[in-house]
Amino acid sequence: MAAIDCGTNSIRLLVADLPDESAGPAAPLVDVTRRMEIVRLGQGVDRTGRLAPEAIERTRVALASYAAEIEKLGAERVRMCATSATRDAANAADFRAMVEQTLGVEPEVVTGDEEARLSFTGAVRGLPADAEPPYLVVDIGGGSTEFVVGTRAGGVEAAISVDIGCVRMTERHLHDDPPTLNEVAAAQADITVAVDRALAAVPGRGAATLVGLAGSVTTVVAIAQGLTQYDPARIHHARVSYEQVADVTADLLAKTREQRLAIPVMHPGRADVIGAGALVLRVIMERAGMPSVVASEHDILDGIAWSIL
């Protein structure tokens, strides 16, 4: 099966097989390939309410490459989900028409609630034994962040999506390079209001384990581990403390974009928004009272693949 997740900042592809039945009910999918391209589909959406033509074209180029890969690998079923940016855009019909022409399937613009549930499904399968339930799963995207509370056995108990993604917060608040103290304070205040609203809607403060998803989290964890190159195997299910996250966040927000680009694990397309993404993670940990976060490389993309069944 092939799953595509098109978010505000990136578009990702997973082609996977089902696990062998002997692997047990909690076994993850068997990856055939995973790919990711930074296309910044949500460029300017928070300000203009529309998808930029050049952003749609960047996405088309990446999607055409994915379509060729899907055909080459012989995936039998395909599902593409589009999230925050396309929910917000007045010209989302232009995006949908492009996807149908390029991929041959219609993209599903999922609600924030469905996005949260897909993320939870992908993240909790295969969590290590020391990750105790219930889980608070947070998926920090480009335009929004999803909060989901639940257990592997009982599924999702509560979920909410709020508009505090790394691209949205950067475009709204962090304009200087590096951002000023006042800009950071404004972003933090905005994030705190949204996080408190989310934690009032879902019982995240009562969760035993915080599980963090998406590129902002995995990049912060890679930096905290001191990795010299981005290594998904070492990042997946790594646990880092609040103090480590706070130190990395402060360092990222004090650096220029050029200095962030020099960090060995930094994807070039993430360097301008990683400070805001790290700040979202730090505030979530503060407001939820979480001493550590477990990173997961499995997320909404895996949830989309499982949903095909």
Backbone as CSV, one residue per row, in Angstrom:
resi,resn,N_x,N_y,N_z,CA_x,CA_y,CA_z,C_x,C_y,C_z
1,MET,0.843,-1.184,0.000,0.000,0.000,0.000,0.882,1.239,0.000
2,ALA,0.352,2.347,-0.482,1.099,3.601,-0.522,0.294,4.673,0.204
3,ALA,0.957,5.384,1.090,0.332,6.476,1.827,1.108,7.751,1.567
4,ILE,0.382,8.846,1.356,1.016,10.151,1.157,0.404,11.122,2.144
5,ASP,1.262,11.833,2.852,0.850,12.865,3.800,1.362,14.198,3.280
6,CYS,0.442,15.090,2.922,0.818,16.413,2.423,0.454,17.444,3.472
7,GLY,1.452,17.983,4.137,1.224,18.955,5.187,1.567,20.367,4.758
8,THR,1.697,21.240,5.724,2.002,22.639,5.464,3.435,22.826,4.999
9,ASN,4.353,22.009,5.509,5.772,22.178,5.224,6.329,21.098,4.300
10,SER,5.880,19.855,4.483,6.490,18.752,3.751,5.433,17.863,3.114
11,ILE,5.873,17.063,2.142,5.045,16.002,1.566,5.853,14.723,1.675
12,ARG,5.203,13.665,2.187,5.930,12.431,2.490,5.211,11.230,1.885
13,LEU,6.005,10.231,1.549,5.502,9.000,0.952,5.963,7.814,1.783
14,LEU,5.038,6.887,2.027,5.373,5.586,2.601,4.765,4.512,1.717
15,VAL,5.596,3.615,1.222,5.121,2.393,0.580,5.500,1.256,1.517
16,ALA,4.503,0.449,1.917,4.736,-0.560,2.951,3.924,-1.811,2.689
17,ASP,4.410,-2.895,3.275,3.685,-4.156,3.293,3.134,-4.388,4.697
18,LEU,2.103,-5.208,4.788,1.592,-5.616,6.091,2.618,-6.486,6.808
19,PRO,2.697,-6.407,8.143,3.590,-7.312,8.868,3.077,-8.752,8.793
20,ASP,3.980,-9.686,8.985,3.590,-11.086,9.043,2.666,-11.316,10.238
21,GLU,1.679,-12.172,10.083,0.718,-12.409,11.160,1.396,-12.889,12.440
22,SER,2.509,-13.577,12.318,3.218,-14.091,13.492,3.885,-12.995,14.307
23,ALA,3.967,-11.763,13.742,4.630,-10.656,14.445,3.788,-10.093,15.573
24,GLY,2.494,-10.420,15.614,1.634,-9.941,16.701,0.867,-8.699,16.312
25,PRO,-0.179,-8.376,17.094,-1.086,-7.278,16.739,-0.479,-5.892,16.868
26,ALA,0.617,-5.752,17.617,1.225,-4.431,17.804,2.380,-4.168,16.841
27,ALA,2.635,-5.086,15.921,3.778,-4.943,15.018,3.568,-3.793,14.041
28,PRO,4.619,-3.043,13.745,4.502,-1.963,12.761,4.489,-2.505,11.342
29,LEU,4.185,-1.641,10.383,4.246,-1.991,8.976,5.683,-2.306,8.558
30,VAL,5.825,-3.028,7.471,7.148,-3.343,6.928,7.445,-2.339,5.808
31,ASP,8.369,-1.432,6.061,8.676,-0.380,5.088,9.277,-0.955,3.814
32,VAL,8.779,-0.471,2.684,9.438,-0.697,1.400,10.255,0.549,1.057
33,THR,9.638,1.724,1.233,10.377,2.973,1.073,9.675,4.083,1.832
34,ARG,10.445,5.028,2.335,9.938,6.270,2.916,10.680,7.420,2.251
35,ARG,9.914,8.444,1.856,10.538,9.623,1.239,9.902,10.887,1.800
36,MET,10.675,11.956,1.806,10.176,13.238,2.297,10.784,14.371,1.489
37,GLU,9.944,15.330,1.091,10.411,16.537,0.421,9.800,17.748,1.122
38,ILE,10.615,18.769,1.342,10.099,20.034,1.881,9.583,20.857,0.708
39,VAL,8.273,21.100,0.660,7.683,21.855,-0.448,7.026,23.159,0.016
40,ARG,6.848,23.309,1.337,6.264,24.524,1.936,4.954,24.909,1.229
41,LEU,4.040,23.932,1.139,2.749,24.188,0.510,2.013,25.329,1.213
42,GLY,2.203,25.437,2.526,1.483,26.456,3.288,2.134,27.827,3.288
43,GLN,3.056,28.060,2.378,3.741,29.356,2.288,2.723,30.502,2.231
44,GLY,2.710,31.358,3.252,1.868,32.550,3.259,0.398,32.325,3.520
45,VAL,-0.045,31.072,3.745,-1.482,30.819,3.919,-2.050,31.543,5.130
46,ASP,-1.284,31.603,6.220,-1.776,32.278,7.429,-2.085,33.745,7.152
47,ARG,-1.327,34.357,6.217,-1.508,35.782,5.910,-2.515,36.009,4.789
48,THR,-2.458,35.184,3.725,-3.261,35.446,2.526,-4.546,34.632,2.445
49,GLY,-4.571,33.479,3.130,-5.718,32.594,3.029,-5.748,31.788,1.739
50,ARG,-4.653,31.824,0.951,-4.605,31.127,-0.334,-3.283,30.368,-0.483
51,LEU,-3.324,29.273,-1.239,-2.109,28.561,-1.586,-1.403,29.312,-2.716
52,ALA,-0.104,29.572,-2.546,0.663,30.284,-3.567,0.868,29.385,-4.783
53,PRO,0.753,29.924,-6.008,0.952,29.098,-7.216,2.296,28.389,-7.225
54,GLU,3.356,29.066,-6.768,4.676,28.437,-6.779,4.756,27.296,-5.764
55,ALA,3.973,27.396,-4.673,3.937,26.319,-3.685,3.211,25.093,-4.253
56,ILE,2.132,25.329,-4.965,1.418,24.227,-5.621,2.319,23.546,-6.636
57,GLU,3.116,24.326,-7.385,4.012,23.755,-8.392,5.118,22.930,-7.726
58,ARG,5.691,23.414,-6.619,6.711,22.623,-5.912,6.124,21.278,-5.474
59,THR,4.891,21.328,-4.998,4.236,20.107,-4.546,3.966,19.166,-5.713
60,ARG,3.579,19.728,-6.863,3.321,18.900,-8.049,4.579,18.147,-8.475
61,VAL,5.710,18.816,-8.466,6.966,18.181,-8.880,7.292,16.996,-7.960
62,ALA,7.157,17.208,-6.648,7.427,16.120,-5.694,6.429,14.989,-5.870
63,LEU,5.155,15.342,-6.073,4.111,14.337,-6.199,4.287,13.501,-7.472
64,ALA,4.738,14.131,-8.547,4.992,13.390,-9.791,6.077,12.335,-9.575
65,SER,7.092,12.680,-8.809,8.148,11.721,-8.489,7.598,10.574,-7.648
66,TYR,6.727,10.910,-6.683,6.121,9.869,-5.845,5.245,8.937,-6.685
67,ALA,4.471,9.510,-7.617,3.587,8.701,-8.464,4.395,7.685,-9.266
68,ALA,5.545,8.115,-9.769,6.411,7.203,-10.517,6.937,6.092,-9.614
69,GLU,7.288,6.436,-8.382,7.787,5.439,-7.427,6.708,4.424,-7.071
70,ILE,5.489,4.918,-6.855,4.366,4.035,-6.517,4.111,3.037,-7.640
71,GLU,4.150,3.538,-8.881,3.921,2.658,-10.033,5.037,1.629,-10.163
72,LYS,6.273,2.063,-9.948,7.418,1.159,-10.077,7.364,0.043,-9.035
73,LEU,6.932,0.379,-7.814,6.899,-0.608,-6.735,5.632,-1.454,-6.750
74,GLY,4.650,-1.054,-7.548,3.447,-1.866,-7.701,2.505,-1.833,-6.514
75,ALA,2.407,-0.700,-5.843,1.468,-0.581,-4.716,0.043,-0.797,-5.211
76,GLU,-0.714,-1.591,-4.465,-2.064,-1.964,-4.885,-3.105,-0.930,-4.470
77,ARG,-2.867,-0.243,-3.367,-3.817,0.760,-2.882,-3.061,2.031,-2.527
78,VAL,-3.695,3.170,-2.781,-3.068,4.470,-2.530,-4.066,5.367,-1.798
79,ARG,-3.599,6.020,-0.748,-4.412,7.044,-0.091,-3.528,8.260,0.167
80,MET,-4.024,9.433,-0.206,-3.313,10.688,0.057,-4.178,11.566,0.932
81,CYS,-3.595,12.041,2.025,-4.285,12.956,2.923,-3.556,14.296,2.936
82,ALA,-4.330,15.361,2.884,-3.789,16.713,2.975,-4.344,17.341,4.245
83,THR,-3.505,18.158,4.890,-3.866,18.592,6.239,-3.991,20.113,6.334
84,SER,-3.328,20.731,7.274,-3.671,22.087,7.711,-3.769,23.130,6.600
85,ALA,-2.747,23.219,5.744,-2.728,24.299,4.748,-3.924,24.229,3.816
86,THR,-4.291,23.015,3.386,-5.397,22.888,2.439,-6.753,23.012,3.121
87,ARG,-6.799,22.841,4.442,-8.055,23.132,5.155,-8.317,24.628,5.165
88,ASP,-7.226,25.419,5.229,-7.357,26.859,5.408,-7.524,27.620,4.094
89,ALA,-7.128,27.033,2.970,-6.954,27.801,1.734,-8.258,27.994,0.967
90,ALA,-8.452,29.231,0.461,-9.636,29.543,-0.337,-9.570,28.886,-1.705
91,ASN,-8.369,28.636,-2.214,-8.207,28.045,-3.548,-7.797,26.574,-3.462
92,ALA,-8.296,25.862,-2.464,-7.950,24.447,-2.295,-8.372,23.619,-3.504
93,ALA,-9.391,24.068,-4.255,-9.829,23.321,-5.446,-8.717,23.223,-6.485
94,ASP,-7.884,24.262,-6.604,-6.754,24.223,-7.537,-5.773,23.113,-7.143
95,PHE,-5.548,22.991,-5.842,-4.655,21.954,-5.330,-5.230,20.566,-5.607
96,ARG,-6.510,20.380,-5.332,-7.136,19.071,-5.545,-7.081,18.654,-7.016
97,ALA,-7.328,19.607,-7.920,-7.276,19.303,-9.347,-5.869,18.886,-9.767
98,MET,-4.859,19.562,-9.224,-3.478,19.206,-9.543,-3.165,17.789,-9.079
99,VAL,-3.602,17.439,-7.866,-3.315,16.105,-7.329,-3.978,15.025,-8.182
100,GLU,-5.239,15.216,-8.527,-5.940,14.211,-9.337,-5.245,13.996,-10.680
101,GLN,-4.779,15.094,-11.289,-4.116,14.994,-12.583,-2.756,14.315,-12.454
102,THR,-2.048,14.579,-11.355,-0.681,14.077,-11.187,-0.637,12.664,-10.631
103,LEU,-1.482,12.385,-9.653,-1.436,11.115,-8.934,-2.509,10.132,-9.399
104,GLY,-3.612,10.660,-9.917,-4.695,9.792,-10.354,-5.670,9.414,-9.272
105,VAL,-5.497,9.948,-8.063,-6.461,9.759,-6.981,-6.783,11.114,-6.380
106,GLU,-7.957,11.206,-5.779,-8.373,12.468,-5.170,-7.771,12.589,-3.771
107,PRO,-7.194,13.744,-3.430,-6.677,13.909,-2.068,-7.827,14.097,-1.087
108,GLU,-7.667,13.549,0.098,-8.657,13.731,1.151,-8.161,14.823,2.090
109,VAL,-8.909,15.910,2.168,-8.548,16.986,3.098,-9.159,16.621,4.440
110,VAL,-8.341,16.044,5.315,-8.859,15.499,6.564,-9.057,16.605,7.591
111,THR,-9.999,16.387,8.486,-10.236,17.319,9.583,-9.105,17.215,10.592
112,GLY,-9.000,18.210,11.461,-8.003,18.155,12.516,-8.192,16.953,13.412
113,ASP,-9.448,16.573,13.675,-9.724,15.420,14.531,-9.257,14.133,13.870
114,GLU,-9.536,13.971,12.567,-9.100,12.779,11.853,-7.579,12.742,11.757
115,GLU,-6.967,13.896,11.539,-5.503,13.974,11.494,-4.909,13.472,12.803
116,ALA,-5.510,13.900,13.916,-5.027,13.485,15.236,-5.153,11.982,15.420
117,ARG,-6.253,11.407,15.006,-6.478,9.964,15.174,-5.526,9.144,14.295
118,LEU,-5.284,9.607,13.079,-4.334,8.913,12.210,-2.926,8.953,12.804
119,SER,-2.533,10.104,13.351,-1.218,10.240,13.973,-1.069,9.273,15.144
120,PHE,-2.114,9.178,15.975,-2.068,8.295,17.143,-1.909,6.845,16.712
121,THR,-2.695,6.435,15.728,-2.629,5.051,15.246,-1.220,4.708,14.771
122,GLY,-0.608,5.613,14.009,0.732,5.349,13.505,1.785,5.334,14.582
123,ALA,1.606,6.171,15.622,2.654,6.355,16.621,2.700,5.266,17.677
124,VAL,1.561,4.741,18.108,1.572,3.887,19.298,1.906,2.425,18.992
125,ARG,1.764,2.000,17.727,2.146,0.622,17.408,3.656,0.476,17.533
126,GLY,4.078,-0.489,18.323,5.496,-0.758,18.454,6.230,0.095,19.474
127,LEU,5.511,0.899,20.281,6.190,1.668,21.325,6.887,0.724,22.299
128,PRO,8.053,1.109,22.825,8.785,0.216,23.732,8.052,0.030,25.062
129,ALA,8.433,-1.008,25.781,7.753,-1.370,27.019,7.853,-0.291,28.090
130,ASP,8.939,0.506,28.072,9.075,1.531,29.106,8.255,2.784,28.811
131,ALA,7.542,2.801,27.680,6.620,3.906,27.377,5.242,3.519,27.919
132,GLU,4.962,3.969,29.140,3.755,3.531,29.831,2.530,4.309,29.360
133,PRO,1.391,3.615,29.197,0.142,4.314,28.885,-0.452,4.922,30.157
134,PRO,-1.394,5.837,30.013,-1.887,6.398,28.752,-0.856,7.331,28.116
135,TYR,-0.996,7.520,26.793,-0.060,8.332,26.029,-0.691,9.677,25.683
136,LEU,0.133,10.723,25.727,-0.205,11.991,25.085,0.665,12.075,23.840
137,VAL,0.030,11.950,22.678,0.744,12.018,21.402,0.567,13.419,20.831
138,VAL,1.678,14.100,20.537,1.617,15.427,19.936,2.328,15.400,18.589
139,ASP,1.646,15.877,17.566,2.167,15.908,16.204,2.332,17.375,15.813
140,ILE,3.576,17.859,15.858,3.858,19.275,15.611,4.132,19.459,14.125
141,GLY,3.142,19.951,13.408,3.266,20.139,11.975,3.650,21.555,11.604
142,GLY,3.476,21.877,10.319,3.803,23.220,9.849,2.726,24.234,10.179
143,GLY,1.455,23.807,10.049,0.356,24.734,10.287,-0.404,24.483,11.555
144,SER,-0.360,23.252,12.066,-1.147,22.905,13.250,-0.406,21.876,14.081
145,THR,-0.884,21.709,15.318,-0.371,20.666,16.203,-1.552,19.877,16.739
146,GLU,-1.443,18.547,16.656,-2.504,17.674,17.142,-2.136,17.115,18.512
147,PHE,-3.111,17.070,19.403,-2.959,16.495,20.739,-3.931,15.320,20.828
148,VAL,-3.416,14.135,21.148,-4.265,12.946,21.247,-3.896,12.183,22.516
149,VAL,-4.900,11.796,23.285,-4.687,11.004,24.487,-5.385,9.668,24.305
150,GLY,-4.707,8.577,24.692,-5.317,7.265,24.598,-4.343,6.180,24.983
151,THR,-4.752,4.939,24.736,-3.921,3.769,25.002,-3.936,2.881,23.770
152,ARG,-2.992,1.956,23.711,-2.951,1.038,22.577,-4.181,0.135,22.591
153,ALA,-4.573,-0.321,23.776,-5.701,-1.250,23.875,-7.035,-0.550,23.652
154,GLY,-7.178,0.631,24.219,-8.469,1.318,24.165,-8.611,2.318,23.038
155,GLY,-7.503,2.619,22.364,-7.554,3.584,21.279,-7.605,5.016,21.764
156,VAL,-8.116,5.902,20.927,-8.147,7.336,21.219,-9.249,7.651,22.221
157,GLU,-8.892,8.360,23.284,-9.877,8.824,24.262,-10.342,10.241,23.944
158,ALA,-9.419,11.088,23.516,-9.759,12.480,23.201,-8.708,13.042,22.273
159,ALA,-9.121,13.964,21.397,-8.197,14.546,20.424,-8.620,15.965,20.089
160,ILE,-7.624,16.807,19.777,-7.900,18.172,19.337,-6.743,18.652,18.475
161,SER,-7.038,19.513,17.510,-6.019,20.130,16.662,-6.074,21.636,16.867
162,VAL,-4.895,22.257,17.065,-4.831,23.703,17.250,-3.815,24.302,16.276
163,ASP,-4.010,25.553,15.897,-3.223,26.184,14.827,-1.927,26.808,15.343
164,ILE,-0.988,25.944,15.768,0.309,26.451,16.241,1.454,25.653,15.616
165,GLY,1.467,25.527,14.304,2.549,24.833,13.633,3.802,25.682,13.499
166,CYS,4.924,25.039,13.133,6.205,25.740,13.081,6.247,26.793,11.971
167,VAL,5.620,26.525,10.822,5.587,27.521,9.746,4.691,28.685,10.141
168,ARG,3.515,28.367,10.652,2.557,29.418,11.035,3.154,30.336,12.099
169,MET,3.797,29.779,13.128,4.362,30.598,14.204,5.553,31.418,13.713
170,THR,6.354,30.838,12.807,7.483,31.594,12.257,6.979,32.774,11.444
171,GLU,6.029,32.526,10.548,5.516,33.606,9.692,4.774,34.664,10.503
172,ARG,4.141,34.251,11.591,3.358,35.190,12.390,4.232,36.022,13.317
173,HIS,5.319,35.440,13.848,6.042,36.114,14.930,7.547,36.282,14.722
174,LEU,8.235,35.277,14.162,9.702,35.259,14.194,10.259,35.816,12.892
175,HIS,10.345,37.133,12.801,10.687,37.780,11.538,12.178,38.107,11.405
176,ASP,12.861,38.391,12.516,14.281,38.737,12.454,15.134,37.465,12.453
177,ASP,16.414,37.638,12.142,17.322,36.505,12.044,18.615,36.823,12.793
178,PRO,18.800,36.334,14.025,17.869,35.499,14.778,16.689,36.317,15.320
179,PRO,15.603,35.661,15.737,14.459,36.412,16.251,14.817,37.179,17.519
180,THR,14.153,38.314,17.703,14.390,39.120,18.898,13.702,38.488,20.106
181,LEU,14.087,38.942,21.293,13.465,38.444,22.521,11.972,38.738,22.526
182,ASN,11.596,39.910,22.016,10.175,40.261,21.976,9.409,39.353,21.015
183,GLU,10.018,39.012,19.883,9.366,38.104,18.932,9.171,36.720,19.550
184,VAL,10.205,36.234,20.228,10.107,34.928,20.874,9.033,34.951,21.963
185,ALA,8.994,36.049,22.730,7.991,36.158,23.795,6.579,36.171,23.224
186,ALA,6.389,36.854,22.087,5.067,36.893,21.453,4.668,35.510,20.951
187,ALA,5.620,34.804,20.350,5.328,33.442,19.884,5.008,32.529,21.048
188,GLN,5.792,32.632,22.114,5.557,31.789,23.288,4.182,32.046,23.890
189,ALA,3.776,33.321,23.952,2.460,33.653,24.500,1.345,33.057,23.637
190,ASP,1.500,33.159,22.327,0.513,32.608,21.390,0.423,31.088,21.549
191,ILE,1.580,30.443,21.605,1.631,28.984,21.744,1.021,28.551,23.074
192,THR,1.331,29.274,24.145,0.841,28.899,25.473,-0.680,28.920,25.538
193,VAL,-1.290,29.940,24.951,-2.753,30.020,24.933,-3.343,28.800,24.228
194,ALA,-2.773,28.438,23.077,-3.287,27.310,22.303,-3.048,25.986,23.036
195,VAL,-1.876,25.821,23.643,-1.571,24.582,24.362,-2.500,24.421,25.562
196,ASP,-2.712,25.499,26.309,-3.616,25.408,27.462,-5.039,25.060,27.026
197,ARG,-5.457,25.601,25.883,-6.793,25.272,25.367,-6.859,23.798,24.989
198,ALA,-5.786,23.297,24.368,-5.756,21.880,23.994,-5.782,20.984,25.221
199,LEU,-4.998,21.340,26.244,-4.915,20.503,27.439,-6.174,20.595,28.301
200,ALA,-6.979,21.625,28.060,-8.285,21.690,28.724,-9.292,20.785,28.021
201,ALA,-9.038,20.497,26.740,-9.967,19.674,25.955,-9.617,18.192,26.017
202,VAL,-8.340,17.863,26.175,-7.913,16.465,26.281,-7.126,16.307,27.592
203,PRO,-7.238,15.163,28.260,-6.590,15.001,29.579,-5.101,14.698,29.482
204,GLY,-4.357,15.576,28.813,-2.948,15.323,28.583,-2.097,15.363,29.824
205,ARG,-2.497,16.168,30.813,-1.686,16.271,32.030,-1.726,14.986,32.850
206,GLY,-2.696,14.126,32.562,-2.781,12.857,33.273,-2.094,11.707,32.553
207,ALA,-1.485,11.981,31.405,-0.814,10.922,30.643,0.509,10.546,31.299
208,ALA,0.914,9.294,31.110,2.173,8.817,31.673,3.356,9.067,30.750
209,THR,3.101,9.089,29.430,4.182,9.220,28.450,3.807,10.231,27.386
210,LEU,4.720,11.164,27.108,4.570,12.097,25.993,5.307,11.520,24.795
211,VAL,4.591,11.362,23.673,5.181,10.867,22.425,5.135,12.003,21.413
212,GLY,6.291,12.385,20.884,6.382,13.508,19.960,6.630,13.052,18.539
213,LEU,5.870,13.644,17.593,5.939,13.249,16.195,6.346,14.419,15.308
214,ALA,6.832,14.081,14.131,7.112,14.996,13.015,8.495,15.628,13.138
215,GLY,8.880,16.353,12.064,10.254,16.785,11.889,10.806,17.716,12.941
216,SER,9.959,18.584,13.492,10.460,19.464,14.553,10.938,18.641,15.744
217,VAL,10.143,17.651,16.155,10.500,16.825,17.308,11.721,15.970,17.002
218,THR,11.719,15.286,15.865,12.831,14.381,15.581,14.143,15.144,15.387
219,THR,14.073,16.363,14.856,15.284,17.169,14.700,15.811,17.620,16.054
220,VAL,14.930,18.073,16.944,15.346,18.466,18.294,15.980,17.279,19.017
221,VAL,15.383,16.114,18.892,15.918,14.917,19.561,17.275,14.539,18.975
222,ALA,17.417,14.651,17.658,18.710,14.353,17.029,19.797,15.299,17.533
223,ILE,19.463,16.592,17.666,20.432,17.570,18.173,20.768,17.263,19.624
224,ALA,19.747,16.955,20.429,19.969,16.652,21.846,20.873,15.434,22.021
225,GLN,20.780,14.487,21.092,21.629,13.289,21.148,23.033,13.534,20.628
226,GLY,23.262,14.684,20.011,24.580,14.995,19.474,24.920,14.202,18.225
227,LEU,23.907,13.817,17.444,24.167,13.030,16.239,24.919,13.856,15.199
228,THR,25.812,13.204,14.479,26.573,13.884,13.431,25.906,13.752,12.065
229,GLN,24.871,12.903,11.967,24.027,12.834,10.788,22.653,12.340,11.221
230,TYR,21.647,12.670,10.412,20.286,12.287,10.771,20.140,10.775,10.618
231,ASP,19.852,10.094,11.726,19.785,8.636,11.748,18.437,8.214,12.326
232,PRO,17.445,7.890,11.479,16.114,7.539,11.980,16.131,6.403,13.001
233,ALA,17.028,5.438,12.829,17.064,4.292,13.732,17.449,4.716,15.151
234,ARG,18.317,5.718,15.279,18.722,6.184,16.606,17.722,7.185,17.187
235,ILE,16.973,7.838,16.336,15.990,8.820,16.802,14.688,8.137,17.223
236,HIS,14.293,7.111,16.479,13.017,6.421,16.733,13.005,5.823,18.130
237,HIS,12.068,6.272,18.958,11.855,5.832,20.341,12.953,6.295,21.298
238,ALA,13.784,7.249,20.884,14.732,7.864,21.817,13.965,8.752,22.788
239,ARG,14.422,8.792,24.029,13.790,9.619,25.057,14.753,10.725,25.477
240,VAL,14.296,11.976,25.444,15.121,13.091,25.906,14.358,13.877,26.963
241,SER,15.109,14.512,27.840,14.509,15.200,28.986,14.017,16.597,28.617
242,TYR,13.185,17.162,29.499,12.735,18.545,29.309,13.927,19.489,29.287
243,GLU,14.900,19.264,30.162,16.067,20.150,30.222,16.831,20.138,28.905
244,GLN,16.962,18.982,28.284,17.620,18.903,26.977,16.832,19.663,25.908
245,VAL,15.513,19.505,25.908,14.671,20.206,24.937,14.777,21.714,25.142
246,ALA,14.762,22.159,26.396,14.855,23.592,26.684,16.196,24.153,26.219
247,ASP,17.286,23.406,26.426,18.610,23.870,26.000,18.691,23.968,24.472
248,VAL,18.191,22.946,23.775,18.227,22.952,22.313,17.378,24.094,21.764
249,THR,16.199,24.313,22.364,15.306,25.388,21.909,15.970,26.749,22.049
250,ALA,16.576,27.010,23.215,17.240,28.293,23.443,18.375,28.498,22.440
251,ASP,19.128,27.437,22.164,20.247,27.520,21.234,19.754,27.810,19.815
252,LEU,18.705,27.110,19.379,18.169,27.316,18.033,17.636,28.732,17.845
253,LEU,16.955,29.253,18.856,16.359,30.590,18.741,17.407,31.696,18.806
254,ALA,18.602,31.372,19.297,19.680,32.358,19.359,20.541,32.364,18.104
255,LYS,20.395,31.337,17.280,21.219,31.204,16.081,20.577,31.906,14.882
256,THR,21.418,32.278,13.907,20.914,32.740,12.617,20.539,31.526,11.770
257,ARG,19.839,31.776,10.678,19.486,30.678,9.781,20.744,29.990,9.253
258,GLU,21.770,30.771,8.931,23.010,30.196,8.419,23.652,29.285,9.460
259,GLN,23.608,29.696,10.726,24.174,28.869,11.791,23.360,27.595,11.998
260,ARG,22.039,27.688,11.866,21.206,26.494,12.010,21.462,25.523,10.856
261,LEU,21.688,26.065,9.652,21.991,25.213,8.498,23.272,24.403,8.703
262,ALA,24.157,24.926,9.532,25.436,24.253,9.766,25.313,23.084,10.745
263,ILE,24.168,22.942,11.404,23.960,21.812,12.315,23.867,20.536,11.473
264,PRO,24.649,19.498,11.791,24.754,18.344,10.894,23.433,17.644,10.575
265,VAL,22.487,17.624,11.524,21.241,16.872,11.301,20.135,17.734,10.699
266,MET,20.426,19.001,10.380,19.387,19.931,9.948,19.061,19.762,8.472
267,HIS,17.787,19.498,8.161,17.338,19.501,6.769,17.283,20.956,6.308
268,PRO,17.828,21.271,5.122,17.849,22.673,4.672,16.472,23.334,4.638
269,GLY,15.435,22.562,4.350,14.101,23.129,4.283,13.455,23.358,5.628
270,ARG,14.127,22.929,6.706,13.574,23.089,8.046,14.290,24.168,8.850
271,ALA,15.413,24.648,8.340,16.268,25.525,9.137,15.588,26.820,9.543
272,ASP,14.694,27.350,8.690,14.082,28.633,9.012,12.902,28.515,9.968
273,VAL,12.383,27.295,10.196,11.205,27.144,11.056,11.449,26.270,12.280
274,ILE,12.634,25.697,12.428,12.883,24.760,13.514,12.826,25.431,14.887
275,GLY,13.203,26.708,14.969,13.129,27.398,16.259,11.710,27.437,16.794
276,ALA,10.759,27.748,15.928,9.354,27.783,16.338,8.869,26.389,16.690
277,GLY,9.268,25.375,15.920,8.860,24.014,16.222,9.377,23.546,17.564
278,ALA,10.643,23.852,17.857,11.215,23.493,19.156,10.495,24.217,20.289
279,LEU,10.136,25.478,20.051,9.428,26.254,21.077,8.056,25.644,21.375
280,VAL,7.359,25.177,20.341,6.075,24.508,20.555,6.267,23.280,21.441
281,LEU,7.282,22.471,21.158,7.540,21.278,21.967,7.863,21.651,23.403
282,ARG,8.724,22.650,23.584,9.103,23.041,24.948,7.898,23.511,25.755
283,VAL,7.046,24.328,25.149,5.870,24.836,25.862,4.906,23.699,26.196
284,ILE,4.719,22.760,25.274,3.853,21.611,25.568,4.373,20.851,26.786
285,MET,5.680,20.610,26.843,6.250,19.874,27.970,6.068,20.645,29.269
286,GLU,6.238,21.963,29.216,6.051,22.793,30.411,4.613,22.744,30.896
287,ARG,3.673,23.003,29.988,2.272,23.145,30.377,1.646,21.803,30.751
288,ALA,2.153,20.701,30.165,1.630,19.372,30.500,2.381,18.731,31.661
289,GLY,3.473,19.371,32.096,4.251,18.829,33.216,4.985,17.544,32.858
290,MET,5.474,17.469,31.619,6.142,16.259,31.158,7.659,16.359,31.327
291,PRO,8.276,15.435,32.064,9.725,15.503,32.278,10.549,15.036,31.089
292,SER,9.914,14.316,30.142,10.656,13.816,28.988,9.694,13.584,27.831
293,VAL,10.270,13.395,26.644,9.484,13.092,25.450,10.126,11.919,24.721
294,VAL,9.302,11.001,24.239,9.758,9.892,23.413,9.471,10.250,21.955
295,ALA,10.502,10.266,21.126,10.326,10.597,19.712,9.881,9.360,18.937
296,SER,9.044,9.581,17.929,8.640,8.481,17.053,8.790,8.900,15.602
297,GLU,9.442,8.055,14.822,9.532,8.260,13.378,8.278,7.747,12.670
298,HIS,7.432,7.021,13.404,6.172,6.530,12.865,5.054,7.452,13.318
299,ASP,4.217,7.896,12.379,3.270,8.951,12.711,2.047,8.883,11.813
300,ILE,1.541,10.034,11.394,0.326,10.073,10.572,0.494,9.298,9.267
301,LEU,1.702,9.264,8.739,1.942,8.530,7.491,1.626,7.047,7.673
302,ASP,2.068,6.490,8.798,1.770,5.094,9.102,0.283,4.912,9.384
303,GLY,-0.331,5.895,10.057,-1.761,5.828,10.320,-2.580,5.819,9.041
304,ILE,-2.152,6.613,8.055,-2.843,6.632,6.750,-2.742,5.252,6.101
305,ALA,-1.543,4.667,6.153,-1.356,3.335,5.551,-2.254,2.301,6.227
306,TRP,-2.289,2.305,7.562,-3.147,1.348,8.270,-4.608,1.579,7.915
307,SER,-5.007,2.843,7.715,-6.414,3.150,7.440,-6.872,2.600,6.105
308,ILE,-5.941,2.346,5.181,-6.298,1.795,3.877,-6.943,0.416,4.034
309,LEU,-6.572,-0.282,5.100,-7.108,-1.617,5.336,-8.571,-1.560,5.767
